Amino acid sequence: MTITSETSSVPGFVAELVRSANEVDRLTSDEIESLLLRAITTVRDLREQAGIPGSGTEHDAIIRLNAASTGVTTFSQANISAILREAADMVRTLWIVVDSGTVVSLKPSWPSSSDRS
């Protein structure tokens, strides 16, 4: 899924995540899991468009969202609400970056083997 600045579904999805965070008691665990999986996909797509790589470690927000999506039934409503708000914040922040046209480029912080010669 390529998200362009003309896509209005991202702001709508952020609103849906925030509404859901405020109404966790009305959601089923399947609905929560579905929202989190959509958030993971959206965050990955937006990161890719902005040139931001994921770390793949437990500190990566996508890893945390994935863990939350698989364990929805074990969390309290307050925790689920916080997770949905975090997902909304990530999507919103990345959308702002992509919509502004900002592209991140990273350089390694260590010298390459050719630099040491």
Secondary structure, DSSP 8 states (H G I E B T S, - for coil): ----TT--HHHHHHHHHHHHHHTGGG--HHHHHHHHHHHHHHHHHHHHHHT-----STTSHHHHHHHHHHTGGGS-HHHHHHHHHHHHHHHHHHHHHHHTT-------SS--TTT--
